[in-house]
Amino acid sequence: MALVAHRDVTGGMTRQVMTLLGGALGLLLLSGCSSSSDGEPQPRPSASTPSASAAGRSPGLEEQALEAVSNDTVDDADFIEAGSEDLADGIHARSSLDKGKSYQLAVVCVGRGETQMVVKYAKVEKREMLACDGTVSYLRITDAPDQLTLDVDAAANSTGAAAWRISRVRL
């Protein structure tokens, strides 16, 4: 499950709505009933049995990671974009920026192990290993190009979730 937000002017309502919609969809899927060719109802899957696609996922950690980068306190910062992903999927974000402006990128990994972060913009490529201990890593981008690429991929045997947040900084 990926959580992504853009210019959240609703005061956090986007995350609440996404959570409610996800829960409603889950209930809808669990309440469905199929029947066999002879018309007899088939047993429904148990709500306590995770599906194969949900096995190993960390939606709680995704929310925790997103909250960690949302708590940054950059002076005069304007929220641009944020999101989170399970480490099994990694982060592969392409963000549009206003050329020449200054930005702050915050990235965090929550869980176990390490993850590699690669940030590319203009002719700059920065690589950094992040421990999945909930510590937020910050990168200041001055005189930004029109696009930033962020890739975060788990190292071997790492589990959890990662999140990012981009804020424009007014100088």
C-alpha positions in Angstrom: 0.0 0.0 0.0 1.5 3.3 -1.0 0.6 6.5 0.8 1.2 9.6 -1.3 0.1 13.1 -0.7 0.4 16.3 -2.7 -0.1 19.8 -1.2 -2.2 18.7 1.7 -4.3 21.7 2.5 -6.9 19.7 4.4 -4.9 19.4 7.6 -4.2 15.7 7.5 -7.6 14.7 6.1 -6.0 13.0 3.0 -4.4 10.3 5.1 -7.6 9.7 7.1 -9.7 9.5 3.9 -7.2 7.0 2.4 -7.3 4.9 5.5 -11.1 4.8 5.6 -11.3 4.0 1.9 -8.8 1.2 2.3 -10.7 -0.3 5.2 -14.0 0.0 3.3 -12.5 -1.8 0.3 -11.2 -4.5 2.5 -14.6 -5.1 4.1 -16.3 -5.1 0.6 -13.9 -7.7 -0.6 -14.3 -9.9 2.5 -18.1 -9.7 2.3 -18.3 -11.1 -1.2 -19.5 -14.6 -1.7 -19.0 -16.9 -4.7 -21.1 -19.9 -5.5 -20.1 -23.2 -7.2 -21.6 -24.4 -10.5 -24.3 -26.3 -8.5 -25.5 -23.1 -6.8 -24.2 -23.9 -3.4 -22.3 -21.1 -1.7 -18.6 -21.5 -1.2 -16.9 -20.7 2.1 -15.5 -17.2 2.3 -11.9 -16.6 3.2 -11.2 -15.9 6.9 -10.5 -12.2 7.7 -7.6 -13.3 9.9 -5.8 -15.0 7.0 -3.7 -12.6 5.0 -3.7 -12.7 1.3 -0.6 -13.6 -0.6 -0.3 -10.0 -1.9 -0.5 -8.6 1.7 2.0 -11.0 3.2 5.1 -9.3 4.4 3.7 -5.7 4.0 4.1 -3.0 6.6 1.2 -0.5 6.3 1.6 0.6 9.9 5.3 1.3 9.3 4.5 3.2 6.1 2.3 5.5 8.2 4.9 5.8 10.9 7.6 6.7 8.3 5.4 9.3 6.7 4.6 10.8 10.1 8.4 11.0 10.8 9.1 13.1 7.7 6.0 15.2 8.2 7.2 16.4 11.6 10.2 18.3 10.1 10.4 21.9 11.2 12.0 23.8 8.4 11.6 27.5 8.9 9.4 29.1 6.2 9.0 25.8 4.4 6.2 25.1 1.9 5.0 21.5 1.6 5.3 20.2 -2.0 5.0 16.4 -2.0 5.3 13.4 0.4 4.8 9.7 0.2 5.7 6.3 1.7 6.3 2.8 0.4 7.0 -0.6 1.8 10.7 -1.5 1.4 9.8 -4.5 -0.7 8.6 -1.9 -3.4 11.1 0.8 -2.6 10.6 4.5 -3.5 10.9 5.5 -7.1 9.7 9.1 -7.3 10.1 11.8 -10.0 9.1 15.2 -8.6 8.6 18.4 -10.5 10.3 21.4 -9.0 10.3 25.2 -9.7 13.7 25.8 -11.4 16.0 28.0 -9.4 14.2 27.6 -6.1 15.5 26.0 -2.9 14.1 22.8 -1.4 14.6 20.4 1.5 14.2 16.7 1.0 13.6 14.6 4.1 13.9 10.8 3.8 13.4 8.1 6.5 13.5 4.3 6.8 11.6 2.6 9.6 12.0 -1.1 10.3 15.1 -3.3 10.3 18.3 -3.2 8.3 19.5 -0.5 5.8 18.4 1.1 2.6 20.3 2.9 -0.1 19.0 6.4 -1.1 20.0 7.8 -4.5 19.0 11.4 -5.3 19.5 12.9 -8.8 19.0 16.4 -10.0 20.7 18.5 -12.7 24.2 16.9 -12.9 24.3 15.9 -9.2 23.9 12.4 -7.9 24.1 11.8 -4.2 24.1 8.3 -2.7 23.7 7.5 1.0 23.0 4.4 3.1 20.3 4.9 5.6 19.7 2.8 8.8 16.1 1.8 9.2 16.0 3.2 12.7 13.6 6.1 12.1 16.3 8.8 11.9 15.3 11.3 9.2 18.0 12.3 6.7 17.8 15.8 5.2 19.2 17.2 2.0 19.1 20.9 1.0 18.8 21.5 -2.7 19.6 25.1 -3.8 19.1 26.5 -7.3 17.0 23.4 -8.2 16.5 22.1 -11.7 12.9 21.4 -12.9 13.0 17.7 -11.8 14.3 15.6 -8.9 14.6 11.8 -9.0 14.6 9.8 -5.7 15.2 6.1 -5.5 15.3 4.2 -2.2 15.9 0.5 -2.2 16.3 -2.0 0.6 19.6 -3.6 1.3 19.7 -7.4 1.7 17.4 -8.8 4.5 16.0 -5.3 5.3 12.3 -4.9 6.1 10.1 -2.0 6.9 9.0 1.1 5.1 10.5 4.4 3.8 9.0 7.8 3.3 10.0 11.1 1.8 8.9 14.7 1.9 9.9 17.7 -0.3 9.4 21.2 1.0 10.2 24.5 -0.8 12.3 26.8 1.4 11.8 30.5 1.2 15.1 32.3 1.7 
